[in-house]
Amino acid sequence: MTAARGLRALLAACAVAALPRLALAQAVEGLPQQAPKVEPADVVHFPAKVPKGDSTLLTVPLPGNPQLHFMVDPASVRRVGDSLVRYTLIAVSRSGFRNVSYEGLNCADDTWHVYATWRAHRQRWEANTDSSWLTVNVQSSFDVHGVLDRNYWCAATFTAGDAKRLVERLRQGVHPGFVQP
């Protein structure tokens, strides 16, 4: 009988050790129950619609006469956590070809990522299967991601306000702290 109790106690101890932290916290009386932590940056919801025209879009000013004209849909701008901004970027070539992408800009490490591209002929977003994040060229005045990072949306490693403030900064043009290279 003692060996059976010892074996049961050992099996119970092994089962408890195998429980995830959350289950263990819930199993031990007196400890507060905690919901599992879900990082908001892990959940990506694509915008429900893509703007039909350019009247509501905000231009990202680039110097000179660039090959592409970039615009942001202000309705799509979202701040996620302390350092991530998500937005719809529209690139228009001189010939009128449009590329629409839903992107993220991470102020913490100056990187950007395309979550999805808009397929107009199918009227839907197509998710990007490449999970890599690219480095932003924050020194360049010709790189749209560098301009958004340095001039509008990032303050050091954090976003420079909530989504409303980020849109307002872009709407106002070059923000007061910007020093052109």
N, C-alpha and C positions, 0 to 999 in steps of 0.2 A: 504494500500500500504506500509506503514512503517513497519508493522508487517511482511509482506512478505519479504521485504528487510532484515529485522533483522534476519529472519529465514534463508534466503539464505546466509547471512554473517556468521551465526553460523555454518551452514552445510559446507560452504567452509573452515572455520577455522578447523572444525573437520576433514575434508578430508586432509587438509595440515598437521595436527598433526599426521595423520595416515600414511603419506608417510614415506618410509625409508629415512635415512639420504642422500643417494645418490640422490634420486628423489627430495628431498627438496633442495639440493644444486643446482641441475640442474634447478629447478623451480624458484629459486630466482635470479633475474637478478644481474649480477655483481660478483657473486661468481664463482670461478673456477670449472669447471666440473671435477669430479674425477671418475676414473674407480673403480669398486669394487675391494677391496683388496683380492687377492687369495693367500693364504699361499701355497708356493711350497711343504711344507711337507705334505699337504693334498692330493696331486696328486701323485700316485705311478704308474710308468710305469715299468713293468717287463722287464728284458732283452729279446731281440729278440731271442737270442740263448744261449745254454748252451754248454760249451766246451766239445768236444768229448773225448779228452785225457788230460793228465796231463802236457804236455810239456809247455803250456803257463801259467799254474797256479803258484801262489806264496804260498809257505809253510808258515804257521804261526807256528813259533818254540815254542814248549812246552818242558819243561825239562823232563828228565827221559825217560821212555818207555811207553807213554800213550796208552790207549786202542784205541783211535781214532787219526787219522792223519788229520789235518785241512789244507785246502788250500783256497785261494781267487782267483777269476777270476779278474785279473786287468782291463779287459775291462768293467767290470760291476761297478767299484767303482765310486760313484757319491757323491759330496758334495752338500747338500741341506741346504741353509741358512747358519747360522753361526755355528751350532752345530750338524748337522745331517749328517751321512755318510750312504749311501746305498751300498750294495755289495752282490755278490753271494758267499756263503760259501759252500764248499764241504767238507763233513766229510767222511772219508774212514776208515772202521773197519779193523782189522788185517786179517779178512777173505776175504776182498775185497768188502764188501757191501758198496755202496755209497748212501749218503743222500745229496741232493742238495737243498739249501734254499736261498731265496732272503730275506735279512734282513736289518734292520736299527739299527744303534748304535747312541744314543743320548748323546753327550758329556755334554750337559747342566745339565742333571740329572743322568748320568751314568746308562742308561737303554738300553735295546735292545728288538727288536721285529722281529718276523718272519712274513713277508708279504705273502709269498707263498712258496710252495715246488714244486719241479719239479717232474712230473710223467712221467718217461721215457717210460713206456708202452703206454701212450697216447700222448707223445711228446708235453706236454703243462704244463704250470704252473697251480697249484690249489691254489687259494687264501685261506689264513688262515681266518677263521671266528671269531677267538678269537682276540679281539682288544687290549688286555692287553699288557703292556710293562713290562718286567722283569728286576729286579735290577742286575747290573753287579757286580761281585765280583772283584773289582779292586785290592784287596790285594793278590789274588791268582795267582800263576804262572802256574796253571794247568787249569784255566778257559779260554777258547779261547776268550771269549768276554772281560774278564778282561785284557788279554794280548794285544788285539787290542786297547782297550781303553787307557790303561796306557802307553804302549810302542810305539804305532805307530800313532794313529789317533786323540787323544785328547790332548789338551794343556789347562789344567784347564777345563773351561766349554765350550771351543770353539774347532772346528776342527783345526788340526795342519797344515793347508794349503789347497790348492785346491786338486782336485782328483789326478792330476799328481804327486804332492808332497807326498800325502798319499801313493800312489802306490810305489813311489821311496823309501820311508821310510821302507816299508815292504820288498821291493826287497833288500835293503842294510842289512837287518837283524836288530838286536837290535840297536835302535838309540842311539847316543852318550850320551843322558841325562838319559838313563835307568840305574837304580841301582838295581841289583838283591837283593831280600830279603834274 
